[in-house]
Amino acid sequence: MPTVSDNEQARAPGGFAGRRWLFPSALVHELDADAGSSGRRPRRTARDWVVDFCCFLLAVLVGLAAAQSLPEEAGLPRSVAVLDQVLGALSCAAVWLRRRWPVGLAVAMVPVGLLSNCSGGAAVVLLFTLAVHRPFRYVAWIGGAGLVLAPLLYWVRPDPDLPYAGVVVFTTLLTVSITGWGMFVRSKRMLMLSLRDRAHRAETEARLRAEQAQRLAREAIAREMHDVLAHRLTLLSVHAGALEFRPDAPREEIARAAGVIRESAHEALQDLREIIGVLRAGDAEESSGGRPQPTLAALDALVAECREAGMKVTLDHRVADPAAVPASVGRTAYRIAQEALTNARKHAPGTEVTVRLTGAPGDGLTVAVANPAPPAEVPPVPGSGQGLIGLTERATLAGGRLRHGARPDGGFEVRGWLPWPRG
């Protein structure tokens, strides 16, 4: 039998940890996910057997005391006295079923109470059970009906020892006290279920936050890996293609291309090793080991490296003091230029690429990379566009924006703006 109603149910998943025999079976059923999912009615615990026996004993003692007072009632027919005792015995037996049908038994006790004084103890026990296991609206209707009919009962069958007003007041106070006690027990159980459910939700939210942080870290590492390795591998592809199509090239050019391939492969392996080290360290941007991350000051070296690979690159650097640019802003600007140069080398080989860098504190930093249309049709490259998507996200996370697209002359331009605060 559930401890709370369907609308107020607060089930806390997870196994029940504790000594089951010390707790009510209904509470164990709510706290134990395995018991709740089985669909079976909870079995009584040792505590339930003790409590049920005590309640049965209380109902029997009250019923026996009422049965002894039956002969003192003037004008009471013998048949009514026998019916009173039979209903009282059945009511005491029904106490053992109170956990299964709390509402039905409490409703049945309303008319039974009009016919049997011996069922008074059982009526009190069943009202308490109703207050513990069901919301207040059930107790209000059923208990209220009993209070309304109590004056009629004592008017028809007055108590031989107490005055009429006294017994009505006593019955009212007893009903209210039993109802309040049952509601207090119910509130404690619901509070326990609520705290268990809240703890479970907190654990779930913490696990989801950890998974989200891990996913964001992996995404950042993936972007870093793409930005670093795409540039190196493109250089390898360009020089390897030159050796493939120019096998009769002079020995000096072949040696220079082989040296660039060897150096690019070494740099790619080194960058990959550093990225893996960052992955193990758990920080995608700032790692304590390895080479420092590139900033805006490394843009000249990037352009020089591209020129050595055979690209035509024009650098228009209008930032007076690159060292004054914040490290995170400079690193993002470097990655934008690096990815744009890599894309130009793949999609528009042989064209002259222009890299323009402008900005000042307070106005922001603007990096623009543009290239004209390629002289001949270039076959599509698999996986194109993923780097620009990553760059757009990187610029957005830095508080800036990134625009890219075709120009009217058939070329392509990548333009990014990043915030550069004053001071």
N, C-alpha and C positions, 0 to 999 in steps of 0.2 A: 504494500500500500504506500503510494508516494507521500512524502511529508508535505509537499506543497502542491498547489493546483497546477493545471496545465499552463495557465497564463503566467503564473509566478514561478514556474520551475527554474531553478538555477543549478543545473547539473555541472559539476566540475569533473572533467575527464581525468583519468588517471586511476591507478589502483589505490585501494584504501590501505593506508599505512597505520597500523595500530592494533590494539587488542580488540577484536571484533566483539567479544562477549561482553565488553563493558559498555557498548553503544547500542542504541535502538536499531532494530533491523531496518526500519525505514530510512534512517540516516545513513547507515552503511550502504544501503541500496542506492542512494543518491550519490554518494561519494565514490562508489566503486563502478567504474565504467563497464567492467566485464559483467557484473551482476545486472546492470541496467540494460545492456545490449542483449542479454539472453532472453528477455521477455517473461521470465518466470517470476512468480510472486516471491518476495523476500521471505526467507525462513526466520523463525524467531531465534534470537540470540539468548544466551543465558540470562542476560539482564531482562529481556522481554518475558521470559518464563517467570522470573521472580516478581516482576511488576504485575503481570497478569494474575498471578496467584494472589498477590496482595489485594488487587482490585476485586477479584472474585470473593475473597474472604470478607472484605469490607461490605460488599453488596449482600452477602449472606447474613452477616451480623446485623446489618440494618433491617434486612427483611425479617429476621427472627424477632427482633425487637418490635417491629410493627405487627407481626403475627400475634405476639403476646398481648398487644393492646386491642386486638379485634373484639374479644368478648366484652370489653368495657364500653364499646359503642352501643348506645341505646337504640333499639329498634332495627339493628342490622340483621337481615335475613341470613340464615345459615348458608344458603346457596351463594349469596354474594361473598360471604367470608371464605367459602371454599374457592370460589373463582379468584378472589384476591390473592390467596396463597398460591394457587396454581400459576397465575400470571407472574407472581413474584419469583417463583422457582424458575420459570422459563426465562425471565429477565436476567436472573443471576447466571443462568447457563449461557445467555447471549453475550455476556461479558467476554467470553473466550473468543468470540467472533468480531469483536469491536474493531480490530485493525483491518479486517477485510471489508466490512460494510459500515463505516462510521456514520454516513448520512442516513442510510436506510434504517438502521437501528435507532438512531436518534429521532427520526420522524415517527417510527413505530411506538416509541416510548411516550409520545404526546397523548394519544388516546388511551394507551395502557395505564398511564399515570392517573387518568380520571377514574379508572376502575379498580386500581390496586395500590394500596399504601405500601404493601410489601415490596414493590418494585422501586421504591424511592432511592435506595442505595445504588441499584443498577442504573437508574436514570441519571444520577449525579456522575457516575463513572463514564457513561456514554456521552454525556454533555461535555465532560472534560476531554474525552477522546476526539470529539468533533472539533473542539476549539484548537486542538493540537494539530490535527491532520487536514483541516479544511480552512479556507479563507473566512473572514469575519462575516461575510454576507450570509453564509449558511447558519452560523451561530446566531446571528441577529434574528433571522426568520424563525428558526426552530426554538431557540431559547425564548424569544419574545412571545411565541405562541404558548409556551409553557407558563410564562409569567401571567399572561392574560387569563388563562384557564385556571390558575391556582386559586384565585378567590372563589370561583364557582365550585371547585372541588371541596374546599374547606367550608363552604356554605352548606353544601349538601351533606358532607360527612365531617362535622366539626371534630377537632382534636379534643379528646377527653381531658387532657392535662393543661393545655395552653388556651388562652383567649383567642378569639377569631383574629383580631388585629395583630396580635403578637405573632401568631403562626404565619400570617401572610407576609409580615415584614421579615421574619426569619427566612422564609422561603425565597423571598426576593434577594436578600443579602447573600444567601448561600449560592443562588444561581449566578449572581453578578461576580461573586468571588471565584467560583469555579471557572467561569468563562474567562475572567482576567488571568487567572493562573495558567489556563491552557494557552491563551494567546501569548503570554510571556514565554512559555516553553517553545511555542512555535516560532516566535521571533528569534530566540537564541539559535534554533536549528537553521532558520533561514539565513541568519548572520553568518553562521559557520559555512554554509554552502556558498554564500556570496563571497566571503573571503577566499575560499578555495578556488572559486571561479575567477576571481580577480587575480590571484597569484598565477593561475594557469595562463590567463590572458597576458599578464606581464612577461612570463617566460616566453610565450609565443611571439610577442612583439619584440622582445630582445633578440630572439633567434632570427626573426625576419630582418631586423636592423643589421645584425651581423652578416646575414646572407647578402643584403643589399650593399653593404660596405665592401664585401668581398667581390661582388659582381662589378661594382664601380672601379675597384682597384684593378680587376682583370681587364676591364675595358680600357682603362688608362694605360695599362701595360701593352695591350694590343695596339693602341694608337701609337705609342712610343715605338714599338717594334716595327710597325708599318712605316713610320716617318724615317726611322734610321736605316732599316734594311732596304727599303725601296730605292733610296738614293744610291746605296752601294751596289746593289744588284743591277741597277740600270747602267751604271758605269761598266760593270762586267759585261753586260749584254752588248753595249756599244762597241767595246774594243774586241770582244770575241767575234762579233759580226764583221768588224773590219778585217780581222785576220782570216775569216772564212771567205770573204769576197775578194780579198787582195792577197792571195798566197804568194804572188810574185813581187810583193812590196820589198823595198830595200831592207837589208838586215838591220839597220839602225831603227827604222820604224817598227819592225817586228819586235825588236828587243825592247823598245820603249812601250809598245802596247802590252807586251808580256809583263813588263814591270808594273804597269798600271793595273793589270789584271791581278797580279800577285799582291800588290799593295791594297787594292780594293777588297780582295778576298780576305786578307789579314784584318783589315779594318772591320769588315762585316762580321767576321768571327769574334773579334774583340767586342764589338757593340752587342752582338747576341749574348756573349758571355756576361756582359754587364747587365743586360736586361734580365737575364735569368737570375743574376745575383739580386737585382731589385725585387724580382718576384719572390725569392726566398726571404728577403728582408721584410717584405710587406709594404713597401712604399714605392709608388710608381714614379714619383717626381724627384724626391730628395733622398738620395742614397748616400750613406756615409762612406761607402767604399767605391772604388773605380774612378774613372775619369769624371771631371765635373761636367754637368750638363751644359750644352752650348747656349750662349747668350747672343745678344746683338753684336757684340764685338767679334764673334766668329763668322759674321756674314762675309767679310772680305775673303777669308780662307775658303769659304764655300764657293764663292764666285771663281776664285783662282783654281780650285779643284775642277770645276765645271769647264773652265777654259782649257785646262790641261787635257780634259777628255775630248776636246774638239768642238765644244759648243761656242757659239758667239754670244757673249753675255756683256751687256752694258749696265754698269752699276751707277745709279744716280743717288748718291748718299748725301742727304741734306740735313742730317742730324748732327748738330755741332759736337755734342758730347755723348757718344754712345754709352759710355760707362755710367752716365747719370740715369739711364733708363732702368726701371725696376727689373730685377732678374726674371720674374715670372712673365712680364710683358715682353722683354727681349727674347726669352726662350720661345714664346708663342710666335713672335714675328719671325724668328729664325726658322721655325718649323713651317710656317706658311710659305716663306721664300723657298725653302728646301723642297717642299712638295710641289710647288708650282714649277720650279726648274726641272724636277723629275718628270712631271707631266709633259712639259714642253719638249724634253728630250725624247719621250716616247711617242707623242702624238704629232709633233711638228719638228722632226729632225732637219737640221740644216738651216733653220731660221734663226734670226737674231732676236734674242730675248732681252727685254729691258726690265731691270729691277729698279724701282723707284722707292725711296724711303724718305718720308718727311714727318715732321711733328715737333712738338715742343711741350713742356710741362703745362698742364691745364687744357691743352688743345687735343691731346691724344696722339697716338703714333699710327701713321698710315703706311702700309706696305702694299705696293702694287707690282704685279709681275704680268707682263703682256708680251705676246708674240704674234707675228702676222700669220697668215694662212700658209701651210706647207706648200712647197713648189710642186709636189706630186701627191697623189692619193696614198694615204698611209693605211695599211690594214688595221682593223680594230684590235685593241689589246684586251684580253680577257680581264674581267674584274675592274674595269675602268669606273671611276667615280667614287669608289669607296674611300680613297684618301681625302677627297674634297668634303665628303660627308663628315669624316672624322675631324677635319680642320674646322668646319663650321661649328661643330660641337665644342671643340677646344676654344675657339674664339668666343663663343657664347658663355662658356664657363668662366672665361677671363673677364667677362663684362663687356666684351666688344661685339663686333659683327663681321661677317664675311660675305662677300658677293662674288659670284663667278659666272661667266657665261661668254657666249660668242660675241665678237664685235662686228660692226657693219661691214668691215673689209674682209671678213672671213677669219680673222684671227681669234684669239682667246685671251681673256684677261681675268686675273684673280686679284681682288682688292679687299684688303682687310683693315679694319680700324680697331685699335685697342686703347683702352683708357690709360692716360699717363697723368696721374695727379700731381699737383704742385707740391713742391717741397719734398 
